[in-house]
Amino acid sequence: QVQLVESGGGLVQAGGSLRLSCAASRSIFSINVMGWYRQAPGKEREEVASSNNDEREYYRDSVKGRFTISRDNAKNTLYLQMNSLKPEDTALYYCAALVGSGTLPDYWGQGTQVTVSS
């Protein structure tokens, strides 16, 4: 089992930057996949970026070149550096972990709000 706690959200103007952090309650070294999802009001939750423990990464097209996902195994923390933010990035951002052999995350954080003003 793993508990995930996000932080770093806030209000920022378009073009600005934020760094989200996700602190895990145990070692993330062996966690298969860790990622960031987001959900905007009235929309479905969508995957933003993910990181495999073999260092493969995924980014949705709309954030490529602007967002960077990274892991600090020593700190048991996942990060999402978000640059050149746009109003359409406004959403509740969730950290997630896939520990088992399935394809969907087993564990979720409580979310951190990101609001980008135009």
Salt bridges, closest charged atoms under 4 A:
GLU46 OE2 - ARG38 NE 2.72
GLU46 OE1 - ARG60 NH2 3.44
ASP54 OD2 - ARG56 NE 2.82
ASP61 OD1 - LYS64 NZ 3.06
ASP89 OD1 - ARG38 NH1 3.02
ASP89 OD2 - ARG66 NH1 2.75
